[in-house]
């Protein structure tokens, strides 16, 4: 597994696929009470984007 930094691209994760994306959407909703549409999620590119969507600092 590569080192994960705020500028790490989500889709460059080994084994990335649509199920991992859906799992992250569900995790954001359950853990951070953030509801994203699939379209909104697809615009997230980096760990920093994901953290910003969750309202936390990367």
C-alpha positions, 0 to 999 in steps of 0.5 A, a space after each residue: 500500500 502506498 503512503 497516503 497523503 492529502 494529495 493521494 488520488 483515491 482511484 490510484 488505491 490498489 484494488 479500487 473499484 465501484 464497491 470501494 466507492 460505494 463503501 466510502 459513500 456509506 461510511 461518510 454517511 454513517 460516521 460523519 453524517 454527510 450524504 453525497 450523491 454518486 455524482 458528488 462523490 465522483 467529483 472527489 479526487 484526492 484524500 483531501 477532497 474526501 476529508 473536506 467532504 467529511 468536514 475534517 482536516 486532511 
